[in-house]
């Protein structure tokens, strides 16, 4: 009976390892820029409803979201909860490689001359571009 139990545990462990190893895949992202992508920063009111709902749900933590709609790709990048107002997000670059769309963004803190309010804010940016089925890489 004890031998049977050891054999059963071995099979379960072997099956679990096989499952985990076959489910994992690695793709190397090519960082060589093919072309710059034209994009538009989307106002909060113009974000598609479904994406806006996903952002609302995820905004307390840093997030990276993509959403395709009507021939456009929307890419959203959020930086989680900040304790004060005055934060903004910039997108200095968005480009295409052979196997990905790469979006670079950065969080900018409050300007020294700006009056800052002590209230939680959730800085994020949404950009819109022509639809692409390539993976999106966030830098």
N, C-alpha and C positions, 0 to 999 in steps of 0.2 A: 504494500500500500504506500509506503514511504517512497519507494523507488518510482512508483507511478506519479506521485505528487511532484517529485523533482523533475521528471520528464515533462509533465504538463506545464510546470512553471517555465522550463527551458523553451518549450514550444511557444508559449505566450510571449516571452521575452524576445525570441527570434522573430516572431510575427510582428511585434511592435516595432522592432528595429527596422525590419524590411519596409513596413508602412511609412515610417518616418523618413527613411532614406529615399524612397521613391517619390515622396510628396515634395521634397525640397528640390529647388532648381536655382541655379545661379546664372544670371545674365550680366555680362560685362557691358557697362554703358560707355559708349564712345564719347569722349569729351571734345572731339574736334568739331568745331562749328562749321556747318554747311552754309547756313544763312541766318540772318536776323529775322525774327518774326514780328510782323506788325501786330500790335495789340492795343487795346483800349482799357483804361481803368474804369470799372463799372461803378456808378453811383449805387448806394444802398437800395434805393427805390427801384432800380432797374435790374436787380439780381433776380433770376427766375425763382418762383415760389418754392419749388422743391429744394433747390440749393440753399435758399435763405433759411429754410427749416433745418437743414443739416448744419448750417453755420450756427444757428441759434442753439442747437443741441450741443455742439462741440466747443463753443466759444470760450468756455472757462479754462480750457487746457489748450496748449499749442496744437494746431491742426494743419493738415494739408489735404485739400479736397479737389477733385475734378468732377466736371459735370458737362455732358454733351447735350445740346438742344438746338434744333433747327439749323443744322450746319455750322454751329459754333461750338467751340470748346471754352468752358469757363474754368479757370484755375483760381482756387482760393487758398490763401496762406494766412493763418492767424497765429498770434503770439501769446494767447492765454490772458489771464486776468492781470491787470496792472492796477496798482493802488491809487493812481492819480490820473487826471486828464492830461492832455497835451501830447500823447504819443501818436506817431503816424508811421505808416509803412511805405517804403519806396521800392520800386521795381526798376533797377538800373539796366537790367538786361533780360531778354527772353530770346532764345535762339534754338535752332534745330540742329541735331546731329544725325548721323546715319540711322540711329535706332531710338532716339528720344527727343522730347521737347524739354529744354532746360530753362527754368525760371529762377533768376536770382532775385532775392528780396532781402531787405534789412529793416529792422525796427529802429526808428529814430526817437530819441527821448524828447521830453519837453524842451522848448527853446528857453534859454535863460531869461529872456525878456517877457515870456508869456506868463500870465497869471494861471497858476495850476490849482485845480479844485481837488480836494481830498475825497474822491469817490472812485469806486471801481470802474474801470473801462476795459474794453476788449478789442484792442487794435487788430485789424485784419485788412487785407486787400483782396479784391476780386478783379481778375483781368479776363478779357474776352478776345478770342482770336478765331481764325478759321479752324474748323474741326480737323483734328489729326487723331489717328488711332494709335499713334506711338505712345510709349510710356512717358510719363511726366516725371522729371527729376527736379527736386527742389534743392537749391543751394542757399 
